[in-house]
């Protein structure tokens, strides 16, 4: 895990004032190598990043009383579960809303059976008329997912369905 990012949704509003992205400090001697071309972080940025302990403390504080929103949440849940086990020696099992699963169910109800690329975040956002963002940035991914969720709620509401608030 190189970085963690989040963007809270309050009701039907994205709260950018509480959004954050934290670069996680790499282990001594760690080098990003060629992965820098994917996530654009340098060795120097990782060396000056925050500890995993601090990153998890901040994330869990931001997540308190909320639902974890992610696109294909299985990946985030695995990363965060490993981090929680390492930092706290505890499991990580928050309530989750997965925009990937919401979109897959919507497409199946319409008689469209999605294949691979059909459910990738950029492709789903495109179908909802949402703008493109750079890939592989925790903050951009969090914002992209938040916007997609709100678009999905508008779509669901127009069909007489209700997607709930992300606070519990």
C-alpha positions in Angstrom: 0.0 0.0 0.0 1.6 3.3 -1.2 -1.2 5.7 -0.2 -4.6 6.0 1.3 -7.2 8.5 0.3 -10.8 9.4 1.3 -13.5 11.8 0.4 -16.5 11.9 2.8 -20.1 12.1 1.6 -22.5 13.8 3.9 -26.1 13.1 2.7 -25.9 13.9 -1.0 -22.9 16.2 -0.7 -19.2 15.4 -1.2 -17.2 17.2 1.6 -13.9 18.1 0.0 -12.9 20.0 3.1 -12.5 16.6 4.9 -10.8 14.8 2.0 -7.3 13.6 2.4 -4.5 11.5 0.8 -1.7 10.2 2.8 1.5 8.8 1.3 2.7 5.9 3.4 6.3 5.8 4.4 8.3 3.0 2.7 10.4 0.6 4.7 14.1 1.6 4.9 15.8 0.8 1.6 12.5 0.5 -0.2 12.5 1.8 -3.8 9.4 2.4 -5.9 11.4 1.3 -9.0 9.4 1.2 -12.2 6.0 1.4 -10.3 6.7 5.2 -10.1 5.3 5.3 -13.7 2.0 4.0 -12.4 1.4 6.0 -9.2 3.9 8.8 -9.8 5.4 8.7 -6.2 9.1 9.0 -5.9 11.4 7.3 -3.4 11.8 10.7 -1.6 8.1 11.1 -1.2 7.7 7.6 0.3 10.7 8.2 2.6 9.0 11.3 3.9 5.5 9.8 4.1 3.5 9.0 7.2 3.8 5.8 9.2 1.3 3.1 8.5 0.1 3.5 12.1 -0.6 7.2 11.6 -2.3 6.6 8.3 -4.6 4.0 9.7 -5.4 6.1 12.8 -6.4 9.0 10.5 -8.4 6.8 8.1 -10.3 5.1 10.9 -11.0 8.4 12.5 -12.4 9.7 9.2 -14.4 6.5 8.8 -15.9 6.5 12.3 -19.7 6.5 12.0 -19.6 6.0 8.2 -19.8 3.3 5.6 -16.7 2.4 3.5 -17.4 3.3 -0.1 -15.3 1.7 -2.7 -15.3 0.5 -6.3 -14.6 -3.3 -6.2 -14.3 -3.0 -2.5 -12.7 -6.5 -2.1 -9.3 -5.0 -3.0 -9.5 -2.1 -0.5 -10.8 -4.4 2.2 -7.9 -6.8 1.8 -5.3 -4.0 2.0 -7.0 -2.4 5.0 -7.5 -5.8 6.7 -3.8 -6.5 6.4 -2.9 -3.0 7.7 -5.3 -3.3 10.7 -3.9 -6.7 11.5 -0.3 -5.3 11.4 -1.0 -2.1 13.3 -3.7 -3.1 15.7 -3.7 -6.9 15.6 -7.4 -6.7 14.9 -9.7 -7.4 12.0 -11.2 -4.8 9.7 -14.9 -5.4 8.9 -16.7 -2.1 8.3 -20.0 -1.8 6.6 -19.3 -1.4 2.9 -21.1 0.0 -0.2 -19.5 -1.2 -3.4 -20.2 0.9 -6.5 -18.9 -2.0 -8.7 -21.6 -4.3 -7.2 -24.3 -1.7 -7.5 -23.5 -1.2 -11.2 -23.3 -4.9 -11.9 -26.7 -5.4 -10.4 -28.2 -2.5 -12.3 -26.8 -3.8 -15.6 -28.1 -7.3 -15.0 -31.6 -5.9 -14.2 -31.5 -4.2 -17.5 -30.6 -7.5 -19.2 -27.0 -6.4 -19.9 -24.5 -8.9 -18.6 -21.2 -6.9 -18.1 -17.8 -8.2 -19.1 -14.4 -7.3 -17.7 -13.9 -3.7 -18.9 -17.6 -2.8 -18.6 -17.3 -2.5 -14.8 -14.0 -0.7 -14.5 -14.4 2.6 -12.7 -13.5 4.8 -15.7 -15.9 3.0 -18.0 -18.8 3.1 -15.5 -18.2 6.8 -14.8 -18.3 7.4 -18.6 -21.7 5.8 -18.8 -23.0 8.3 -16.2 -21.4 11.3 -18.0 -18.8 11.9 -15.3 -15.4 13.4 -16.1 -12.1 11.4 -16.4 -9.6 11.5 -13.6 -6.0 10.3 -13.5 -5.7 6.6 -12.5 -3.8 5.2 -9.6 -4.2 8.1 -7.2 -5.9 7.3 -3.9 -7.5 10.7 -3.7 -8.7 10.8 -7.3 -10.1 7.2 -6.9 -12.0 8.2 -3.8 -13.4 11.3 -5.4 -14.3 9.3 -8.6 -16.1 6.7 -6.5 -17.9 9.3 -4.4 -19.2 11.1 -7.6 -20.2 7.7 -9.1 -22.1 6.8 -6.0 -24.1 10.0 -6.1 -24.8 9.5 -9.8 -26.0 6.0 -9.0 -28.3 7.3 -6.3 -29.9 9.7 -8.7 -30.3 6.9 -11.3 -31.8 4.6 -8.6 -34.1 7.4 -7.3 -35.4 8.0 -10.8 -36.4 4.3 -11.0 -38.1 4.5 -7.6 -35.3 2.8 -5.7 -33.5 4.4 -2.7 -29.8 4.0 -2.0 -29.1 4.9 1.6 -26.9 7.4 3.4 -23.3 6.4 4.0 -23.5 7.1 7.7 -24.7 4.6 10.1 
